[in-house]
Amino acid sequence: MAKLNKDHTEKWLLNNVDTLNRTIYLGSVPNSENIESGVDAFMAESLIKSMYFLETQNHEPITILMNNPGGDFFHGLAIYDAINTAKSHCTIKTYGYAMSMGSMILQAADHRVMTPNSKFMIHYGYDSQEDNVRTVVKWIDESKRLAYFMENVYLEMMMDKEEKEGHGYLADMLGKIMTKQYELEYPPSSRKTFSYNFSKKKEVKVEEVRTILKEMLSFDTILTAEETVSLGLADEIYKP
């Protein structure tokens, strides 16, 4: 590892990018009220500039250290595209959490790593509109399109995992995870066990899995690092 001098250290602390080791820190910066900002314009601009700078130097691998509570969908998509379209191989290592839009950003990486105690959360998110009715309807339509895009991003990763592990794998994993989610409710759900049997036809299976995924997205579904990897939404758990 390259030895850091004082000037380099100061630059790294200022811009959240270690230029010598091609490492970017992607996390919240408290706002003027000392409140965690999450995914916002500042995070997007910082990441885009950091990616651009590193890629203009060369196309060696880039590592992104992420601790992300989620936030704005459009700024999140800017981050997603900056990582997903990079010529450099990108690894995201999650510390703390990858929640909401943060869980989407994780999917943009070529290699996705969860640290042992990190958490992953998916949901449709929250939205509100105040305007004339036609404008509100337009934004509702846009929200539906974004939700469908999000479903497809997760589904692609989940189906890749199913193809790798074999038919029946996702049905088993989703059954266990959904059973656990409902066991956490109080009072406990009367239905103790969820069991699925998906079609062997890929196009049919995708929509069957989508149905379960949509249920998971309808509330805050929090997954452990192990569960995240088991669904194909991360590649490995970090082991030093």
C-alpha positions in Angstrom: 0.0 0.0 0.0 1.3 3.5 -0.9 2.6 5.6 2.0 0.4 8.7 2.5 2.1 12.1 3.1 0.4 15.0 4.8 -0.7 16.8 1.7 -2.3 13.6 0.3 -4.0 12.9 3.6 -5.5 16.4 3.7 -6.8 16.0 0.1 -8.3 12.6 1.0 -10.1 13.9 4.0 -11.4 16.9 2.0 -12.7 15.0 -1.1 -13.5 11.5 0.3 -11.2 9.9 -2.2 -7.9 8.1 -1.7 -6.2 8.8 -5.0 -3.2 6.7 -4.4 -5.2 3.5 -3.5 -8.2 4.3 -5.8 -10.6 4.2 -3.0 -13.7 6.3 -2.5 -15.7 6.8 0.7 -19.4 7.0 0.0 -21.5 8.1 3.0 -23.5 10.8 4.5 -22.2 14.2 5.5 -24.2 15.9 8.2 -26.0 19.1 7.1 -26.0 22.5 8.8 -28.5 21.1 11.4 -26.1 18.1 12.0 -28.7 15.7 10.5 -27.5 12.7 8.4 -28.3 13.7 4.9 -28.3 10.3 3.1 -28.3 10.2 -0.7 -28.5 13.8 -1.9 -27.0 16.2 -4.4 -23.8 16.5 -2.4 -23.3 12.8 -2.2 -24.0 12.4 -6.0 -21.7 15.2 -7.0 -18.9 14.0 -4.8 -19.1 10.4 -6.1 -19.4 11.5 -9.8 -16.4 13.8 -9.5 -14.3 11.2 -7.7 -15.2 8.5 -10.2 -14.4 10.9 -13.1 -11.0 11.9 -11.6 -9.9 8.3 -11.0 -11.0 7.1 -14.4 -9.2 9.9 -16.2 -6.0 8.6 -14.5 -6.4 5.0 -15.6 -8.9 2.1 -15.6 -7.4 0.2 -12.7 -10.0 -1.2 -10.2 -11.8 1.2 -7.9 -13.0 0.3 -4.4 -16.0 2.2 -2.8 -16.4 2.0 1.0 -20.1 2.6 1.6 -22.3 3.3 4.6 -25.5 4.5 3.1 -29.0 5.0 4.7 -30.6 5.8 1.3 -32.3 9.0 0.2 -33.3 10.7 -3.0 -34.0 8.4 -5.9 -32.8 10.6 -8.7 -29.5 11.5 -7.1 -29.2 7.8 -6.3 -29.6 6.9 -9.9 -26.9 9.4 -10.8 -24.6 7.5 -8.5 -25.8 4.2 -9.8 -25.1 5.2 -13.4 -21.6 6.6 -12.5 -20.6 3.2 -11.0 -22.5 1.0 -13.5 -21.1 2.6 -16.6 -17.5 2.9 -15.3 -14.7 1.3 -17.4 -12.9 0.4 -14.1 -13.9 -2.7 -12.2 -15.8 -1.4 -9.2 -16.1 -3.1 -5.8 -18.5 -1.7 -3.2 -17.8 -2.8 0.4 -20.7 -2.1 2.7 -20.2 -1.0 6.3 -23.1 -0.3 8.6 -25.9 -0.4 6.1 -27.0 -0.3 2.5 -30.7 0.7 2.9 -33.3 1.9 0.5 -31.5 3.7 -2.4 -28.3 2.6 -0.8 -29.3 -1.0 -1.6 -29.9 0.0 -5.2 -26.5 1.7 -5.5 -24.8 -1.5 -4.2 -26.3 -3.4 -7.3 -24.3 -1.1 -9.6 -20.9 -2.6 -8.6 -19.1 -5.4 -10.4 -18.4 -6.9 -7.0 -20.6 -6.4 -3.9 -19.3 -7.0 -0.4 -21.2 -6.9 2.9 -19.2 -6.7 6.1 -20.3 -9.2 8.8 -22.6 -6.9 10.8 -23.9 -4.7 8.0 -27.6 -4.6 7.1 -29.5 -4.4 3.8 -33.0 -2.9 3.5 -35.3 -2.7 0.6 -38.7 -1.0 0.2 -40.6 1.1 -2.3 -39.7 4.2 -0.3 -41.8 7.3 0.5 -43.3 9.9 -1.7 -45.6 12.9 -1.5 -46.8 15.4 -4.0 -48.5 18.8 -3.7 -49.7 20.4 -6.9 -52.6 20.4 -9.3 -54.1 17.0 -9.9 -52.6 16.5 -13.4 -49.1 17.2 -12.2 -49.6 14.9 -9.2 -50.8 12.1 -11.6 -47.7 12.6 -13.8 -45.4 12.2 -10.8 -47.4 9.2 -9.6 -46.8 7.6 -13.0 -43.1 8.4 -12.8 -43.0 6.8 -9.3 -44.5 3.7 -10.8 -41.9 3.5 -13.5 -39.1 4.0 -11.0 -40.6 1.2 -8.8 -40.7 -1.1 -11.7 -37.1 -0.3 -12.6 -36.1 -1.0 -9.0 -37.9 -4.4 -9.1 -36.1 -5.3 -12.3 -32.6 -4.4 -10.8 -33.2 -6.7 -7.8 -34.8 -9.4 -10.0 -31.9 -9.6 -12.4 -29.5 -10.3 -9.5 -31.9 -12.7 -7.9 -32.4 -14.7 -11.1 -28.7 -14.8 -11.7 -28.3 -16.4 -8.3 -31.1 -18.9 -9.1 -29.4 -19.8 -12.4 -26.1 -20.3 -10.6 -27.5 -22.4 -7.7 -30.1 -24.3 -9.6 -33.9 -24.4 -9.9 -35.7 -24.3 -6.5 -32.9 -22.4 -4.7 -34.8 -19.0 -4.6 -38.0 -20.7 -3.6 -36.3 -22.2 -0.6 -34.4 -19.0 0.4 -37.5 -16.7 0.0 -39.6 -19.1 2.0 -37.2 -19.0 4.9 -36.7 -15.2 4.7 -40.5 -14.4 4.4 -41.2 -16.8 7.3 -38.7 -15.0 9.5 -40.1 -11.5 8.5 -43.6 -12.4 9.6 -42.3 -14.1 12.8 -41.0 -10.7 13.8 -44.5 -9.2 13.8 -46.4 -8.7 17.1 -48.7 -10.4 17.7 -47.0 -13.2 15.7 -48.7 -14.0 12.4 -50.9 -17.1 12.5 -49.2 -18.3 9.3 -45.9 -19.7 10.5 -44.3 -21.1 7.4 -44.1 -19.7 3.8 -43.4 -22.1 1.1 -43.0 -21.5 -2.7 -42.9 -23.6 -5.8 -41.8 -21.6 -8.8 -42.2 -22.7 -12.4 -39.2 -24.0 -14.3 -40.0 -21.7 -17.2 -37.8 -18.6 -16.7 -40.3 -16.0 -18.0 -43.0 -17.4 -15.6 -40.6 -17.8 -12.7 -39.5 -14.2 -13.0 -43.0 -12.9 -12.5 -43.6 -15.4 -9.6 -40.5 -14.1 -7.9 -41.6 -10.5 -8.6 -44.8 -11.2 -6.7 -42.8 -12.1 -3.6 -40.4 -9.3 -4.1 -43.2 -6.8 -4.4 -44.5 -8.0 -1.0 -41.0 -7.5 0.5 -40.9 -4.0 -1.0 -44.3 -3.1 0.4 -42.7 -2.7 3.9 -39.1 -2.1 5.2 -37.6 -5.6 4.7 -34.3 -5.7 6.7 -31.8 -8.4 5.8 -28.6 -9.6 7.4 -25.4 -9.9 5.4 -26.0 -13.6 5.1 -29.6 -13.2 3.8 -28.5 -10.5 1.3 -25.9 -12.9 -0.2 -28.3 -15.8 -0.2 -30.7 -13.8 -2.4 -28.0 -12.7 -4.8 -28.1 -9.1 -3.8 -24.5 -9.2 -2.7 -21.6 -11.4 -3.7 -19.8 -12.2 -0.4 -19.4 -11.4 3.2 -16.0 -9.7 3.9 -13.5 -11.9 5.7 -10.1 -10.2 6.6 
